[in-house]
Amino acid sequence: MNSFIWPLRVYWEDTDAGGIVFYANYLKFFERARTEWFRSLGYSQQELKEKTGCMFIVNQTQLKYLHPAVLDDELHISANVIEVRGASLVIEQSAIKISPVSQKHTPLCKGSIKIAWVQVGSLKPSRIPQDILQRIL
């Protein structure tokens, strides 16, 4: 299954009073990477919602924090589908710091995010359309 990498720079607004990336912001980083991944496949989340009457929602997350990121760090956020079910996907995601000098890769946070394909009005699960699965995989 295809892996997607999205570059991200840590800004002042991403950090907490201790000067490190606030832990919940990794979920935001992961969300942005998934959104950009879908966009790279030709899907806008709003367009999917309008055309299909369905949307992806997060229904489970599991994260492990390994090392802190700080202001101005350059990160690579990855997204890789590791499990496909009729109405859901499990996506493995990670945040890796890239050293500008040595190009050393330091894992910062990793986790799995389960997203479900649901009907917009009722939030009832629905089978992910085959054409979407073909592009994702």
Phi, psi and omega per residue, in radians:
M1 nan 2.560 -3.044
N2 -1.227 2.490 3.051
S3 -1.873 2.456 -3.137
F4 -2.046 2.392 3.103
I5 -2.110 2.294 3.116
W6 -2.181 2.130 3.130
P7 -1.339 2.545 -3.108
L8 -2.566 2.437 3.049
R9 -1.846 2.396 3.104
V10 -1.397 2.144 3.111
Y11 -1.791 2.894 3.127
W12 -0.892 -0.764 -3.091
E13 -1.126 -0.293 -3.137
D14 -1.455 -0.228 -3.018
T15 -1.735 2.831 3.113
D16 -1.798 -2.989 -3.107
A17 -1.097 -0.385 3.119
G18 -1.501 -0.058 3.100
G19 1.495 0.175 3.103
I20 -1.994 2.840 3.135
V21 -1.081 2.216 3.099
F22 -1.069 2.323 -2.983
Y23 -0.945 -0.685 -3.101
A24 -1.217 -0.344 -3.128
N25 -1.184 -0.379 3.068
Y26 -1.096 -0.598 3.064
L27 -1.123 -0.660 3.077
K28 -1.145 -0.765 3.119
F29 -1.037 -0.772 -3.131
F30 -1.127 -0.707 3.110
E31 -1.081 -0.791 3.135
R32 -1.079 -0.724 3.131
A33 -1.109 -0.739 3.108
R34 -1.107 -0.704 3.125
T35 -1.100 -0.771 3.131
E36 -1.202 -0.561 3.069
W37 -1.092 -0.858 3.110
F38 -1.063 -0.716 3.126
R39 -1.078 -0.680 3.127
S40 -1.156 -0.382 3.106
L41 -1.567 -0.010 3.118
G42 1.670 0.248 -3.124
Y43 -2.046 2.190 2.929
S44 -1.638 2.408 -3.128
Q45 -1.074 -0.675 3.127
Q46 -1.154 -0.720 3.135
E47 -1.123 -0.739 3.080
L48 -1.007 -0.800 -3.121
K49 -1.061 -0.796 -3.106
E50 -1.225 -0.690 -3.067
K51 -1.397 -0.574 -3.042
T52 -1.860 -0.335 -3.050
G53 1.326 0.195 3.127
C54 -2.276 2.916 3.122
M55 -2.720 2.801 3.039
F56 -1.553 2.370 3.017
I57 -2.262 2.635 3.082
V58 -1.404 2.275 3.070
N59 -2.180 -0.009 3.064
Q60 -2.851 2.394 3.057
T61 -2.365 2.625 3.035
Q62 -2.556 2.104 -3.094
L63 -2.185 2.628 3.013
K64 -2.281 2.202 -3.134
Y65 -1.666 2.259 -3.031
L66 -1.935 -0.801 -3.141
H67 -2.575 2.655 3.127
P68 -1.421 2.663 2.969
A69 -1.894 2.644 -3.110
V70 -2.278 3.026 -3.128
L71 -0.838 2.343 3.090
D72 1.323 -0.032 3.077
D73 -1.064 2.513 3.025
E74 -1.705 2.152 -3.096
L75 -2.051 2.671 2.931
H76 -2.022 2.169 3.127
I77 -1.848 2.163 -3.099
S78 -1.902 2.727 3.049
A79 -2.464 2.244 -3.098
N80 -2.537 2.110 3.122
V81 -1.207 2.219 3.122
I82 -2.017 -0.222 3.126
E83 -2.653 2.380 3.112
V84 -2.152 2.256 3.022
R85 -2.185 3.043 -3.087
G86 -0.957 -0.763 -3.067
A87 -2.103 0.223 -3.110
S88 -2.662 2.812 3.054
L89 -2.277 2.513 2.959
V90 -1.891 2.191 -3.074
I91 -2.033 2.168 3.053
E92 -1.483 2.261 -3.129
Q93 -2.304 2.660 3.091
S94 -2.592 2.706 3.017
A95 -2.035 2.177 -3.106
I96 -2.177 2.298 3.071
K97 -1.484 2.343 3.104
I98 -1.922 2.045 3.102
S99 -1.268 2.206 -3.102
P100 -1.174 -0.443 -3.101
V101 -1.526 -0.990 -3.042
S102 -1.601 -0.211 -3.043
Q103 1.092 0.327 3.081
K104 -1.146 2.430 3.112
H105 -1.801 2.118 3.116
T106 -2.045 2.019 3.099
P107 -1.151 2.306 -3.110
L108 -1.910 -0.770 -3.076
C109 -2.644 2.436 3.057
K110 -2.437 2.731 -3.134
G111 -3.070 3.115 3.061
S112 -2.183 2.442 -3.125
I113 -2.166 2.173 3.075
K114 -1.746 2.180 3.085
I115 -2.023 2.457 -3.119
A116 -1.996 2.505 3.077
W117 -1.613 2.013 -3.044
V118 -2.269 2.739 3.048
Q119 -1.245 2.394 -3.034
V120 -1.004 -0.927 -3.043
G121 -1.220 -0.764 -3.011
S122 -1.712 -0.316 -3.033
L123 1.099 0.361 3.073
K124 -1.354 2.427 3.118
P125 -1.058 2.568 3.126
S126 -2.462 2.670 3.136
R127 -1.160 2.323 3.101
I128 -1.161 2.231 -3.138
P129 -1.011 2.481 -3.081
Q130 -1.034 -0.684 -3.128
D131 -1.127 -0.576 3.083
I132 -1.217 -0.793 3.114
L133 -1.043 -0.700 -3.132
Q134 -1.076 -0.707 3.125
R135 -1.235 -0.682 -3.107
I136 -1.150 -0.714 -3.047
L137 -1.568 nan nan
